[in-house]
Amino acid sequence: MSNGNSPEDERPIEDVSEGVSEEARPSIGRALQQARIAAGLTVDDITTATRVRIAIVHAIEADDFTPCGGDVYARGHIRTLAKAVRLDPAELLAQFDAEHGGRPAPTPAAPLFEAERIRPERRGPNWTAAMVAAIVAVIAFVGFTFVKGGDGGGSEASVAEGSQPSAGESASPSAKPKKPTDPKPDPTDSAIAAAPRDKVTVKISATDDPSWISVKDHNGRLLFEGLLKQGDSKTFQDDEKVDLVLGNAGAVQLYVNGKKIDDFEGSVQRLTYTKGDPQAG
């Protein structure tokens, strides 16, 4: 096994057995290894660029997908490595599916994460409902302050910006000023953007594939653990910090305190965020 110092040192050993010829199409691991060497990259280079661990890169190049922790994660690693060496991920994924019984259905968390699991505690408060209530309270307070922040006379122009009366409505002085309409939140991240600044708010959305996630608060209490299905989103909030484990990080979008974190490429990520982020702790 190479130490990753030189791509030339890692050129695959040719099969010298007489009368044995390779198939027209190389295996997935062989194709990835040949493309990496042709690009002049070492295993260390690939690990630095993709965050896929060296041991997993070596295993995949040897067509051993067991360390990936399951077919879902193996597909994510194959996609990541193929992009890094400029191969078409679709062809390799199709070959993988054909050799492993088709595209895998969403599965429970892989054994890779057994060490992260703890015995579930008694269900605590509904943090989602509490967070929504807090957001509504903040929006209501901001709207009330905006309405009351004008002159003593309270001209309609100062409190009804963006909500002007139509031509058919009465403009008489006796008419009551209309309350400003609360802006509709952006469906992606405006809700967490309005969260209090004295808390840390994390939103996770599974966009491309399912992803197993684990979320803990600053006391180490488990807030959520399980498979986040494709198209689903979950939001978490804590007074001090939120600890995350993302099983298939390349398949999720992550927002911290209203700001989007750069996309990850199909690998396991262990992250900590505080009130001062969006930089990872």
MARGUTOR-962725 format. One record per atom (N, C-alpha, C): residue in three letters; x, y, z. Coordinates in steps of 0.001 Angstrom, whole numbers, plus 500000, padded with zeros to 6 digits. Example, Ala and Ser with C-alpha at 12.3 -4.5 7.8 and 13.67 -1.06 7.14 Angstrom:
2
Ala513190494310507800/Ala512300495500507800/Ala513200496700507800/Ser512850497750507080/Ser513670498940507140/Ser512900500030507870/
***
This chain:
281
Met500858498798500000/Met500000500000500000/Met500883501237500000/Ser500567502207499142/Ser501388503418499043/Ser501116504350500191/Asn502090505154500522/Asn501897506173501562/Asn501376507469501001/Gly501056507509499676/Gly500447508700499093/Gly501435509748498703/Asn502770509444498673/Asn503755510476498387/Asn503985510677496903/Ser503738509652496080/Ser504014509770494649/Ser503017508948493859/Pro502316509563492892/Pro501349508782492104/Pro502021507714491281/Glu503321507921490866/Glu503984506888490079/Glu504188505618490887/Asp504424505772492218/Asp504648504603493052/Asp503404503751493202/Glu502238504318492826/Glu500984503607493058/Glu500402503018491780/Arg501171503002490689/Arg500641502429489455/Arg500299500958489710/Pro499099500506489290/Pro498667499135489584/Pro499593498118488950/Ile499815497027489662/Ile500660495951489169/Ile499915495185488089/Glu500544495026486929/Glu499905494327485821/Glu499806492851486133/Asp498759492229485682/Asp498553490800485862/Asp499452490064484882/Val500414489330485405/Val501386488656484545/Val501036487190484341/Ser499887486745484818/Ser499497485356484634/Ser499253485091483169/Glu499769483974482658/Glu499606483674481254/Glu498174483249480981/Gly497682483695479834/Gly496354483290479393/Gly495217484017480075/Val495494485033480931/Val494438485764481626/Val494426487185481109/Ser493295487665480665/Ser493164489030480158/Ser492094489762480936/Glu492287491074481133/Glu491305491892481856/Glu490063492099481000/Glu488938492364481640/Glu487705492667480930/Glu487838494013480249/Ala486982494226479236/Ala487053495473478478/Ala486849496674479391/Arg485960496560480347/Arg485712497678481255/Arg486363497399482601/Pro487211498316483086/Pro487864498080484381/Pro486861498180485516/Ser487246497652486660/Ser486392497772487838/Ser486320499235488276/Ile485380499505489185/Ile485202500879489670/Ile486481501379490340/Gly487023500572491245/Gly488243500992491949/Gly489409501166491007/Arg489549500247490043/Arg490649500341489085/Arg490512501613488237/Ala489276501923487798/Ala489050503122486989/Ala489400504387487766/Leu489016504441489050/Leu489325505612489868/Leu490833505736490098/Gln491491504608490355/Gln492932504645490600/Gln493696505092489351/Gln493323504521488172/Gln494004504887486937/Gln493814506368486617/Ala492590506888486828/Ala492320508299486554/Ala493103509198487507/Arg493227508775488772/Arg493987509573489744/Arg495458509648489349/Ile496030508485488988/Ile497439508449488618/Ile497676509244487341/Ala496734509123486376/Ala496873509866485127/Ala496820511373485377/Ala496082511793486420/Ala495998513212486758/Ala497190513680487588/Gly498109512768487940/Gly499278513140488723/Gly498957513424490177/Leu497931512765490721/Leu497499513019492098/Leu497837511825492980/Thr498199512117494233/Thr498413511069495231/Thr497131510864496027/Val497113509789496835/Val495960509551497718/Val495825510696498714/Asp496955511229499185/Asp496899512384500097/Asp496238513584499422/Asp496559513797498124/Asp495939514901497391/Asp494427514724497338/Ile493988513506497050/Ile492551513235496956/Ile491875513449498305/Thr492515512968499376/Thr491935513139500713/Thr491818514613501085/Thr492833515394500759/Thr492789516832501056/Thr491690517529500280/Ala491492517131499032/Ala490506517795498178/Ala489078517377498498/Thr488870516144498951/Thr487507515619499117/Thr487099515380500559/Arg488085515340501482/Arg487836515020502890/Arg487431513565503096/Val487604512730502091/Val487394511289502252/Val488670510705502856/Arg488538509925503912/Arg489708509429504620/Arg490585508545503732/Ile491896508573504021/Ile492861507826503219/Ile492509506343503170/Ala492132505774504322/Ala491819504343504365/Ala490653504002503438/Ile489660504892503366/Ile488498504640502506/Ile488899504759501039/Val489752505735500701/Val490210505875499313/Val490945504618498880/His491868504128499727/His492595502902499396/His491627501725499219/Ala490648501611500118/Ala489708500485500046/Ala488888500535498758/Ile488384501723498404/Ile487572501841497196/Ile488403501524495956/Glu489647502002495914/Glu490490501699494763/Glu490800500208494674/Ala490646499484495782/Ala490796498027495778/Ala489446497335495626/Asp488395498101495280/Asp487032497577495091/Asp486477496957496376/Asp486894497478497514/Asp486349497065498804/Asp485528498227499354/Phe484193498088499314/Phe483308499176499731/Phe482786498991501153/Thr483277497975501855/Thr482802497717503217/Thr483063498890504166/Pro484263499533504126/Pro484502500651505069/Pro483604501857504832/Cys482902501898503701/Cys482022503048503438/Cys480822503072504369/Gly480438501908504911/Gly479312501873505838/Gly477976501635505183/Gly477932501150503964/Gly476659500874503293/Gly476653501415501869/Asp475691500920501073/Asp475638501306499659/Asp475365502791499473/Val474528503381500334/Val474218504812500196/Val475496505642500323/Tyr476314505323501334/Tyr477534506078501547/Tyr478596505731500506/Ala478619504467500067/Ala479554504082499014/Ala479280504876497738/Arg478010505057497390/Arg477669505828496199/Arg478127507279496350/Gly477972507824497563/Gly478414509196497793/Gly479926509338497637/His480679508361498161/His482138508409498029/His482560508250496572/Ile481901507337495849/Ile482249507140494435/Ile482015508431493658/Arg480889509092493902/Arg480580510347493211/Arg481656511404493509/Thr482060511492494782/Thr483057512480495182/Thr484412512214494537/Leu484868510970494595/Leu486182510637494030/Leu486195510786492518/Ala485079510422491862/Ala485015510554490403/Ala485149512016489985/Lys484472512908490688/Lys484587514329490359/Lys486018514832490571/Ala486677514323491608/Ala488027514795491919/Ala489039514400490845/Val488788513265490170/Val489732512817489123/Val489152513005487731/Arg488065513795487630/Arg487463514181486354/Arg486911512994485562/Leu486245512081486269/Leu485496511018485614/Leu484005511323485719/Asp483211510683484852/Asp481759510872484880/Asp481183510022486008/Pro480654510640487096/Pro480132509833488212/Pro478968508936487790/Ala478168509372486807/Ala476972508616486436/Ala477339507219485942/Glu478402507112485140/Glu478786505805484615/Glu479252504869485728/Leu480060505394486651/Leu480544504553487744/Leu479415504153488685/Leu478477505083488950/Leu477350504758489820/Leu476452503707489175/Ala476255503815487850/Ala475452502806487153/Ala476134501442487243/Gln477463501413487095/Gln478204500159487213/Gln478097499607488636/Phe478186500481489639/Phe478065500045491036/Phe476687499456491306/Asp475631500154490827/Asp474274499663491042/Asp474067498309490374/Ala474626498155489161/Ala474467496888488451/Ala475160495749489195/Glu476265496039489852/Glu477022495006490559/Glu476515494767491977/His475658495667492498/His475192495540493889/His473672495520493989/Gly473016495035492971/Gly471570494811493061/Gly470720496028492871/Gly471177497035492149/Gly470367498214491880/Gly470579499313492894/Arg469979500483492600/Arg470132501641493480/Arg469542501328494842/Pro470283501571495925/Pro469799501202497263/Pro468653502088497723/Ala467712501446498435/Ala466639502206499081/Ala467184502811500363/Pro466543503862500911/Pro466996504445502182/Pro467107503384503255/Thr468201503334503963/Thr468456502322504988/Thr468721502995506323/Pro468573502234507413/Pro468910502804508724/Pro470379503153508802/Ala470759503823509874/Ala472145504269510034/Ala473099503088509962/Ala474230503296509296/Ala475228502243509125/Ala475948501980510437/Pro476568500771510576/Pro477306500458511813/Pro478423501435512105/Leu478869502202511076/Leu479927503188511286/Leu479598504140512423/Phe478308504349512660/Phe477895505363513629/Phe477450504760514958/Glu477691503470515159/Glu477252502866516394/Glu477876503549517605/Ala479143503990517462/Ala479811504622518603/Ala479184505951518969/Glu478484506572518002/Glu477888507872518271/Glu476559507754519009/Arg475962506552518987/Arg474619506425519527/Arg474650506294521044/Ile473684506886521674/Ile473526506749523105/Ile472089506351523368/Arg471858505856524557/Arg470496505434524877/Arg469551506631524844/Pro468439506532524089/Pro467516507673524008/Pro466992508047525381/Glu466964509331525634/Glu466420509818526888/Glu464924510077526748/Arg464314510315527886/Arg462893510650527856/Arg462681511896527022/Arg461670511852526178/Arg461410512955525257/Arg461254514260526021/Gly462015515244525623/Gly461974516551526273/Gly460962517477525625/Pro461121518764525839/Pro460179519728525253/Pro460234519699523737/Asn459165520163523129/Asn459093520261521670/Asn459878521492521237/Trp461170521268520869/Trp462038522407520536/Trp461578523105519270/Thr461029522359518326/Thr460571522989517082/Thr459455523989517367/Ala458460523566518191/Ala457363524464518518/Ala457859525678519296/Ala458805525441520227/Ala459347526561521001/Ala460092527539520110/Met460826527010519134/Met461575527876518228/Met460631528727517387/Val459545528067516844/Val458574528805516040/Val457924529910516860/Ala457584529598518124/Ala456970530614518990/Ala457919531788519218/Ala459215531456519399/Ala460201532521519606/Ala460338533410518380/Ile460331532774517194/Ile460446533542515950/Ile459241534461515772/Val458043533918516015/Val456827534730515897/Val456874535910516859/Ala457355535662518088/Ala457436536740519071/Ala458401537829518621/Val459536537418518041/Val460516538398517558/Val459937539236516437/Ile459273538557515460/Ile458682539278514326/Ile457606540247514806/Ala456777539781515767/Ala455717540644516289/Ala456304541860517002/Phe457380541644517781/Phe458007542758518496/Phe458596543766517521/Val459260543268516453/Val459833544176515458/Val458738544972514764/Gly457635544294514406/Gly456534544998513758/Gly455916546044514667/Phe455740545700515968/Phe455157546648516912/Phe456059547862517090/Thr457392547616517201/Thr458338548719517347/Thr458338549617516118/Phe458216549016514944/Phe458171549797513711/Phe456945550688513654/Val455795550142514065/Val454552550918514052/Val454624552074515045/Lys455173551820516241/Lys455222552846517292/Lys456404553797517159/Gly457299553547516193/Gly458513554352516115/Gly458349555649515370/Gly457162555966514822/Gly456938557189514057/Gly456700558397514936/Asp456251559520514331/Asp455939560752515071/Asp454741560526515969/Gly454552561517516899/Gly453395561444517787/Gly452100561462517015/Gly452100562196515842/Gly450886562256515040/Gly450629560939514338/Gly451674560134514130/Gly451482558806513543/Gly450999558869512124/Ser451761559524511191/Ser451306559601509798/Ser451273558223509201/Glu450312558005508288/Glu450152556691507675/Glu451366556327506844/Ala452054557320506251/Ala453186557017505378/Ala454317556370506153/Ser454467556708507463/Ser455595556195508236/Ser455348554803508775/Val454112554361508845/Val453821553068509446/Val453256552079508463/Ala452956552507507263/Ala452309551610506309/Ala453141551450505067/Glu454435551550505214/Glu455317551373504064/Glu455166549969503515/Gly454968549877502205/Gly454750548584501575/Gly453322548110501695/Ser452422548881502314/Ser451015548495502441/Ser450149549721502229/Gln450301550409501078/Gln449571551630500792/Gln448123551314500427/Pro447164552214500767/Pro445751551959500449/Pro445534552004498951/Ser444616551154498474/Ser444270551122497050/Ser443394552308496702/Ala443164552478495380/Ala442398553635494919/Ala440975553607495451/Gly440448552390495692/Gly439057552299496142/Gly438878552512497612/Glu439964552582498397/Glu439830552731499833/Glu439739554209500215/Ser439101554474501327/Ser438933555841501797/Ser440237556370502326/Ala440563557647501990/Ala441780558297502474/Ala441459559381503481/Ser440294559336504090/Ser439883560375505027/Ser440700560290506293/Pro440889561434507007/Pro441694561430508236/Pro441145560503509298/Ser439836560215509246/Ser439255559375510292/Ser439538557903510092/Ala440031557547508885/Ala440290556128508618/Ala441457555652509469/Lys441321554451510011/Lys442379553909510851/Lys443538553442509986/Pro444788553732510413/Pro445952553256509633/Pro446005551735509652/Lys446366551197508528/Lys446449549740508417/Lys447785549265508975/Lys447755548118509628/Lys448990547529510129/Lys449835547035508966/Pro451141547186509073/Pro451998546680507990/Pro451892545161507903/Thr451861544670506692/Thr451775543230506477/Thr453133542608506744/Asp453143541560507581/Asp454410540875507850/Asp454951540290506562/Pro456223540514506256/Pro456779539948505024/Pro456743538432505058/Lys456419537851503912/Lys456393536390503846/Lys457812535856503888/Pro458074534859504731/Pro459444534342504834/Pro459852533603503589/Asp461112533728503241/Asp461668532935502147/Asp461578531467502519/Pro461148530594501621/Pro460963529185501992/Pro462244528478502350/Thr463397529067502028/Thr464651528358502277/Thr465216528640503655/Asp465445529947503957/Asp466161530197505209/Asp465727531452505935/Ser464648532149505523/Ser464302533390506205/Ser463829533135507625/Ala463262531945507891/Ala462770531658509238/Ala463918531606510236/Ile464995530928509877/Ile466106530867510829/Ile466897532153510839/Ala466803532959509756/Ala467501534244509745/Ala466919535186510791/Ala465602534989511136/Ala464949535841512124/Ala465136535326513546/Ala465864534246513732/Ala466060533676515061/Ala466864534637515934/Pro466675534579517249/Pro467414535482518150/Pro468917535303518004/Arg469655536416518130/Arg471108536360517987/Arg471795535744519191/Asp471073535611520306/Asp471698535030521483/Asp471552533516521521/Lys471173532903520401/Lys471071531458520308/Lys471763531000519036/Val472036529714518956/Val472580529127517718/Val471474528303517070/Thr471215528583515794/Thr470134527938515053/Thr470710527218513842/Val470382525944513701/Val470910525112512609/Val469750524487511848/Lys469784524622510515/Lys468768523998509659/Lys469456523037508698/Ile468952521794508617/Ile469526520763507751/Ile468453520294506781/Ser468769520294505470/Ser467839519841504431/Ser468533518784503581/Ala467847517643503374/Ala468364516586502502/Ala467902516881501082/Thr468812517260500199/Thr468444517721498863/Thr468653516673497781/Asp469777515943497794/Asp470100515019496702/Asp469785513568497048/Asp470120513141498255/Asp469933511760498702/Asp469596511784500185/Pro469137510651500736/Pro468942510591502187/Pro470280510737502898/Ser470231511182504143/Ser471457511303504942/Ser471128511029506401/Trp471923510183507027/Trp471784509943508461/Trp472417511103509221/Ile471710511634510238/Ile472237512754511010/Ile472050512495512503/Ser472929513121513286/Ser472826513102514743/Ser473040514530515236/Val472164514998516148/Val472223516381516637/Val472151516371518168/Lys473102517074518821/Lys473120517171520274/Lys473216518637520698/Asp472685518939521901/Asp472796520298522422/Asp474095520439523225/His474263521610523897/His475535521868524571/His475755520976525787/Asn474679520359526294/Asn474808519424527409/Asn475075518000526945/Gly475189517795525629/Gly475383516451525096/Gly474092515669524966/Arg472957516346525197/Arg471670515654525076/Arg471303515477523608/Leu470832514301523254/Leu470479513983521874/Leu469161514655521505/Leu469226515575520516/Leu468013516232520021/Leu467350515438518898/Phe468181514816518052/Phe467641513994516954/Phe468723513041516481/Glu468306511836516100/Glu469211510869515488/Glu468390509979514570/Gly468800509893513319/Gly468074509056512380/Gly468323509480510952/Leu467543508889510036/Leu467703509144508605/Leu466834510328508187/Leu467458511339507599/Leu466734512482507044/Leu466452512161505576/Lys465178511945505237/Lys464827511525503886/Lys465000512667502888/Gln465199512296501630/Gln465372513300500575/Gln464149514220500525/Gly464389515521500527/Gly463313516514500503/Gly462883516989501882/Asp463338516319502955/Asp462959516707504318/Asp463950517729504880/Ser463473518532505834/Ser464314519518506525/Ser464022519468508017/Lys465044519760508828/Lys464861519867510275/Lys465673521055510789/Thr465144521746511792/Thr465801522918512369/Thr465984522694513862/Phe467162523061514375/Phe467494522865515782/Phe468061524172516358/Gln467845524364517680/Gln468283525604518319/Gln468744525305519744/Asp469794526020520182/Asp470318525853521526/Asp470887527195521992/Asp470995527353523330/Asp471504528612523876/Asp472997528794523644/Glu473761527696523510/Glu475219527814523437/Glu475816527189522180/Lys475538525889521930/Lys476141525249520753/Lys475314524058520317/Val475545523626519062/Val474898522448518486/Val475992521581517866/Asp476035520299518268/Asp476992519337517705/Asp476287518490516654/Leu476919518334515473/Leu476315517600514361/Leu477212516458513905/Val476563515382513446/Val477232514347512651/Val476392514165511399/Leu476991514387510218/Leu476306514230508941/Leu476882513009508250/Gly476052511983508047/Gly476537510746507465/Gly476870510865505995/Asn476003511509505228/Asn476224511693503781/Asn476182513184503515/Ala477247513885503924/Ala477243515343503946/Ala477038515951502561/Gly477459515259501520/Gly477313515813500177/Gly475873515898499719/Ala474956515245500439/Ala473550515231500024/Ala472711516261500768/Val473303517081501654/Val472516518010502462/Val472936519451502219/Gln471999520369502519/Gln472291521794502596/Gln472209522196504067/Leu473183523003504512/Leu473288523360505919/Leu473257524873506067/Tyr472362525370506934/Tyr472270526791507257/Tyr472522526954508751/Val473413527879509107/Val473730528152510512/Val473516529629510780/Asn472645529915511733/Asn472317531302512090/Asn471944532122510861/Gly471168531501509947/Gly470656532204508777/Gly471604532246507601/Lys472805531681507711/Lys473773531732506618/Lys474078530333506121/Lys474165530196504794/Lys474415528886504185/Lys475890528514504317/Ile476132527278504758/Ile477491526746504829/Ile477812526091503487/Asp479069526212503032/Asp479469525633501755/Asp479111524159501701/Asp478707523708500488/Asp478316522309500311/Asp479484521381500621/Phe479149520208501190/Phe480145519187501460/Phe480036518100500389/Glu481145517438500125/Glu481161516351499154/Glu481039515026499879/Gly480002514260499597/Gly479651512953500095/Gly480563512284501092/Ser480736512833502251/Ser481580512211503254/Ser481030512531504633/Val481528511794505624/Val481070511983507002/Val481662513275507554/Gln480817514089508176/Gln481264515352508773/Gln480817515407510229/Arg481743515776511116/Arg481420516022512526/Arg481692517500512793/Leu480643518239513145/Leu480729519698513194/Leu480165520214514512/Thr480653521391514946/Thr480122522082516116/Thr479928523548515754/Tyr478749524094516079/Tyr478460525493515787/Tyr477987526197517040/Thr478392527487517159/Thr478006528312518306/Thr477333529575517814/Lys477007530464518779/Lys476302531701518419/Lys477143532586517517/Gly478443532490517578/Gly479303533348516785/Gly479602532835515403/Asp479092531650515051/Asp479414531066513748/Asp478527531707512684/Pro478840531589511323/Pro478771530277510685/Pro480049529501510480/Gln481185529907511018/Gln482364529069510862/Gln482259527870511778/Ala482726526713511272/Ala482632525483512067/Ala483517525582513296/Gly483006525033514430/Gly483783525067515651/Gly484806523965515702/
***
